[in-house]
Amino acid sequence: MGVSGGLGGATEAETVTSRYLEAGSPICCFLPSCRKPFRGTCIHANDGRFYCSHDCAEEGAKIDLSHVETLKRKVQGK
């Protein structure tokens, strides 16, 4: 079953994977007090960030994370 919304017939799993890749393929929880590495799965919260658990996603929704800077990967060879 495709996802509507002009995604060119992408499945829901492909759409979620795309959001993960667009976010820079995070490997750990976005919550600064946690930062646990993902163990095979992660939670994509309503704020667009990725967390290790529903508890961390709920905590992230309660606090102001606007001052947290997402680190970008360093490009090799530059």
BELKAMO-V801533 format. One record per helix or strand of 3 or more residues. SS is the DSSP state (h for helix, s for strand). FROM is the first residue (numbers start at 1). TO is the last residue. If there is no record, write none. Layout:
SS_FROM_TO ; SS_FROM_TO
//
This chain:
h_12_22 ; h_54_62
//
